[in-house]
Amino acid sequence: MEDEDLSARKHHAAHDPAFPARREEAHARIVAALDGALRPFGYVLRGSTWSRSSPHGKSAVHLQRNRYGWEVQILLRFVTPEGEPPAEWDEDEMTMERFGGGGGEDPGRLAFLDVLEKPAYLSRTIDILTLEALPWLDRLHD
């Protein structure tokens, strides 16, 4: 079901000449927050992906912009030394949906408008990433 409030805000943003600059401001905030959260865990930024390597493989946290320019999504990846995802993974990458508290929510999906208007959304995502997703992902390095 489409979020009517988000649909209305997208419509307004599409006609707002300031939105492209605001979108880049929101993106910069997201990148800064992720970088501040991931570096202490040993992740290094290259392009739009933070990665960490160990003898057991390479993990990555990738920030992907959606093609319509309204949001980004955080994707988690792990590749074994053989170049394969872990056996328990159904896909090559995972969303943060498994850490969203149920109901199909993906806390790694961030609308640019929400990042600017509701900073607690970004803070919540960073908390979930550092307290739940990264420890889970880092266990694959053990």
C-alpha positions in Angstrom: 0.0 0.0 0.0 1.3 3.4 -0.9 2.0 5.9 1.9 -0.3 8.8 1.0 1.8 11.3 3.0 5.0 10.2 1.3 3.3 10.3 -2.1 2.1 13.9 -1.4 5.6 14.9 -0.2 7.2 13.3 -3.4 4.8 15.3 -5.5 5.6 18.5 -3.7 9.4 17.8 -4.0 9.1 17.1 -7.7 7.9 20.6 -8.2 10.3 22.2 -5.7 13.3 23.8 -7.4 15.2 23.5 -4.1 14.8 19.7 -3.9 17.9 18.7 -5.8 20.1 20.6 -3.4 18.1 19.3 -0.4 18.5 15.8 -1.7 22.2 16.2 -1.9 22.2 17.7 1.7 20.3 14.6 2.9 22.6 12.3 1.1 25.7 14.0 2.6 24.1 13.6 6.1 23.5 9.9 5.5 27.1 9.3 4.2 28.6 11.2 7.2 26.4 9.2 9.7 27.3 5.9 8.1 31.0 6.7 7.9 31.1 7.7 11.5 29.3 4.5 12.5 31.3 2.1 10.3 34.9 3.3 10.6 35.2 2.2 14.3 34.2 -1.3 13.1 37.1 -1.3 10.6 35.1 -0.5 7.5 36.7 1.7 4.8 34.7 3.8 2.3 35.3 3.5 -1.4 32.7 5.0 -3.7 29.4 4.3 -2.0 30.5 1.1 -0.3 32.2 0.5 3.1 34.0 -2.8 3.3 36.0 -4.9 5.8 38.1 -7.9 5.0 39.3 -10.8 7.1 40.7 -14.3 6.3 37.1 -15.5 6.4 35.8 -13.1 3.7 34.8 -9.6 2.9 31.7 -7.8 4.3 30.3 -4.6 2.8 27.7 -2.0 3.6 26.5 -0.4 0.3 24.5 2.7 0.1 22.3 2.6 -3.1 20.3 5.5 -4.4 17.0 4.6 -5.9 16.5 5.4 -9.5 13.8 7.9 -8.9 15.9 10.1 -6.6 13.7 10.0 -3.5 15.5 7.6 -1.2 18.5 5.4 -0.6 18.8 1.9 0.7 21.5 0.2 2.8 22.5 -3.2 1.5 24.6 -5.8 3.3 27.0 -8.1 1.6 29.4 -10.8 2.5 31.6 -12.8 0.2 33.7 -15.8 1.3 37.3 -16.2 0.1 35.9 -18.4 -2.6 33.8 -15.5 -3.9 30.4 -17.0 -2.8 27.8 -15.6 -0.4 27.4 -17.4 2.9 25.4 -20.7 2.6 22.5 -19.3 4.7 22.0 -16.3 2.4 19.3 -16.6 -0.3 20.7 -13.6 -2.2 24.1 -12.0 -2.9 23.0 -9.1 -0.7 20.6 -8.5 2.0 18.5 -5.5 3.1 18.2 -4.5 6.7 14.6 -5.7 6.8 15.5 -8.6 9.1 16.5 -6.0 11.7 13.4 -3.9 11.3 11.3 -5.3 14.1 9.0 -7.3 11.9 6.1 -6.2 9.7 8.3 -6.0 6.6 9.8 -2.6 7.5 13.3 -2.0 6.1 15.1 0.5 8.5 17.8 0.8 5.8 15.5 2.5 3.4 15.7 6.2 4.0 13.7 8.9 2.2 15.7 12.0 1.7 12.8 14.1 2.9 12.6 12.1 6.1 16.3 12.5 6.8 15.9 16.3 6.6 12.6 16.7 8.3 12.8 13.8 10.9 16.5 13.3 11.9 15.5 10.6 14.4 14.8 8.3 11.4 18.5 8.4 10.4 19.6 8.0 14.1 17.4 5.0 14.4 18.8 3.4 11.3 22.4 4.0 12.5 21.5 2.5 15.9 20.0 -0.6 14.3 23.0 -0.9 12.0 25.6 -0.7 14.7 23.7 -2.6 17.5 22.1 -5.4 15.4 23.2 -5.6 11.7 27.0 -5.2 12.1 27.4 -7.6 15.0 25.4 -10.2 13.0 27.5 -9.5 9.8 30.8 -9.4 11.7 30.1 -12.9 13.2 30.8 -14.2 9.6 34.4 -12.9 10.1 35.0 -15.2 13.1 
